[in-house]
Amino acid sequence: MHALSKPTTILSNHRQQIFIMTSTLNYQQQGSGPDILLIHGLLGSLENLNMVAKGLKDNYTVTSVDVRNHGNSFHENNMDYAVLAQDIINTMESLNIKNAHVLGHSMGGKIAMQLALSFPEKVNKLLVADIAPVTYPPHHNHIISGLKSLDLKNIKSRKEADKQLANFVDEASIRQFLLRNLTPNDGSFSFKCNIEFISNCYHQVMQAYSGLATFTGDTLFIKGGNSDYILAEHRAVIKKLFPNSKAKIIQGTGHWLHAEKTVAFNKIVNDFLNKS
């Protein structure tokens, strides 16, 4: 929805399920108790962390957001992390959330880190899933090219879209994840995400934090044992920016550790949040 659109609200009892689309981020809210924010990764949506939200909602008010240019949030041709963190602040203010625990995966982890470094008073405990505060080399170009190449006007089924995307992306599971961005549109398909803006801003998404701040709050980095997103060589910069940080490794998982071993991931998250 456009940033200037009037808000649309669907509300059920006891804050169990709320959807709002305004100039702030689109979000889903459920549960009750202390606030925790969940932030998804590149080319995803708030649905990606649903299994994490389900593991938290009995004890927390869980707010899952669609990052700008993703899901049902607004589209803007800028994805600088300072701007993405401000989107979170705007959403928190609209919901009267003074501070919260924050969990982010991949790009969402970078947004969460930026938020903690720029607005430390807004973040209680910080959880970062399989990403480091470093600049990464471009490694999604084939995916972005594949999505941009889809003949959406003539595709009649997700199976057809999958066949076209297979020319760029070998892994069926990754194609299935990416094609969640497709939505039916008058007999054809369109993207929920703004693939053009994401493509234009991809260089920003790969960047590292460049400021001088530190976040001294409790911080946990959760790494997939088979993933190379967090490496031993990143330890120094992590400790510099987050001096009170610890790390956990979930063996037998890759970058999608929360989906591959949800029970183990949720236990680590809950144990960290419950520790005084």
Secondary structure as UniProt FT lines:
FT   TURN            3..4
FT   STRAND          8..11
FT   HELIX           13..15
FT   STRAND          18..21
FT   STRAND          27..31
FT   STRAND          35..39
FT   TURN            42..43
FT   HELIX           46..49
FT   HELIX           50..56
FT   TURN            57..59
FT   STRAND          61..65
FT   TURN            68..69
FT   TURN            71..72
FT   HELIX           81..94
FT   TURN            95..96
FT   STRAND          100..105
FT   HELIX           107..118
FT   HELIX           120..122
FT   STRAND          123..129
FT   HELIX           141..149
FT   TURN            152..154
FT   HELIX           158..165
FT   TURN            166..168
FT   HELIX           172..178
FT   HELIX           179..181
FT   STRAND          182..185
FT   TURN            186..187
FT   STRAND          188..191
FT   HELIX           195..200
FT   HELIX           202..205
FT   STRAND          219..224
FT   TURN            225..226
FT   HELIX           232..234
FT   HELIX           235..241
FT   TURN            243..244
FT   STRAND          245..250
FT   TURN            251..252
FT   TURN            255..256
FT   HELIX           257..260
FT   HELIX           262..274
//
